[in-house]
Amino acid sequence: MYYFIILTVMEVKLRIKDLREDNDLTQKEISKILMCDQSLYSKYERGEREIPLSLLIKLADYYNTSLDYLVCRSENPKIT
């Protein structure tokens, strides 16, 4: 179980970083959207902190993708 949690955090950090970079956004811009400090958002991307569900929902809405995609339960970024 512990291994699964670590793996999920590592996968999520890659997903949110890739989405941010694909949209040519900075960490500072995303942190403003999420209403959190840039240094905290950076920790989410580095996998040092687990990102709260409420922020994952905001990111999914912003990127027009699903929570399943963000948490690597789907490889399809499009909402079906």
Secondary structure, 3 states (H helix, E strand, C coil): CHHHHHHHHHHHHHHHHHHHHHCCCCHHHHHHHHCCCHHHHHHHHHCCCCCCHHHHHHHHHHHCCCHHHHCCCCCCCCCC
